[in-house]
Amino acid sequence: MAIKLHCFGESGNAYKAALTLELAGINWSPVYVDFFGGAARSDGYRDLNIMAEAPILVQGDFSLSQSGAIQQWVVDQTGNWAGSLRTNTKCCAGYFLTTIKCPPKLA
Ligand SMILES: N[C@@H](CCC(=O)N[C@@H](CS)C(=O)NCC(=O)O)C(=O)O
């Protein structure tokens, strides 16, 4: 079933999801959201995504918002870009340390 990503070019979050779909070799197509024209605030779009955000991935009755969740979905579907446990652990640790702004001694 066709995979659509509701997105717009200026959105880094949409780009993140689109790039992952593309690099994983998934057959998908974009649906342009006229974000700056207020399309994401329309009732129709809110029916699709109650948070009124882009991107959102739609495949038939299935829909998924949040660029990170879309990336994980791509990994789950394809096994591509999963990385190794070791790399992922390092990434998570790095993210955690930079996010909580550890004192330099701990980081
Ligand atoms: N956590 C979300 C954030 C998505 C997001 O904030 N998208 C922006 C466009 S880049 C948006 O739609 N914002 C809604 C608004 O500002 O009203 C994700 O990663 O997908």
The ligand as a Tripos MOL2 file, in Angstrom:
@<TRIPOS>MOLECULE
LIG
   20    19     1     0     0
SMALL
NO_CHARGES

@<TRIPOS>ATOM
      1 N1          8.5980   16.2940   17.5300 N.3       1 LIG1
      2 C1          8.0380   16.4840   16.2100 C.3       1 LIG1
      3 C2          8.0960   17.9440   15.8820 C.3       1 LIG1
      4 C3          7.4410   18.2290   14.5540 C.3       1 LIG1
      5 C4          7.3160   19.7120   14.3830 C.2       1 LIG1
      6 O1          7.4680   20.5270   15.3190 O.2       1 LIG1
      7 N2          7.0320   20.0910   13.1590 N.am      1 LIG1
      8 C5          6.8310   21.4820   12.9090 C.3       1 LIG1
      9 C6          7.2660   21.7960   11.4970 C.3       1 LIG1
     10 S1          9.0130   21.5930   11.3450 S.3       1 LIG1
     11 C7          5.3660   21.7480   13.0770 C.2       1 LIG1
     12 O2          4.5800   21.1430   12.4090 O.2       1 LIG1
     13 N3          5.0240   22.6380   14.0230 N.am      1 LIG1
     14 C8          3.6670   22.9340   14.3010 C.3       1 LIG1
     15 C9          3.4780   24.3710   14.6590 C.2       1 LIG1
     16 O3          4.4680   25.0860   14.8030 O.co2     1 LIG1
     17 O4          2.3330   24.7720   14.7430 O.co2     1 LIG1
     18 C10         8.8180   15.6520   15.1940 C.2       1 LIG1
     19 O5          9.9820   15.3460   15.4490 O.co2     1 LIG1
     20 O6          8.2540   15.2860   14.1620 O.co2     1 LIG1
@<TRIPOS>BOND
     1     1     2 1
     2     2     3 1
     3     2    18 1
     4     3     4 1
     5     4     5 1
     6     5     6 2
     7     5     7 1
     8     7     8 1
     9     8     9 1
    10     8    11 1
    11     9    10 1
    12    11    12 2
    13    11    13 1
    14    13    14 1
    15    14    15 1
    16    15    16 2
    17    15    17 1
    18    18    19 2
    19    18    20 1
@<TRIPOS>SUBSTRUCTURE
     1 LIG1         1 GROUP 0 **** ****
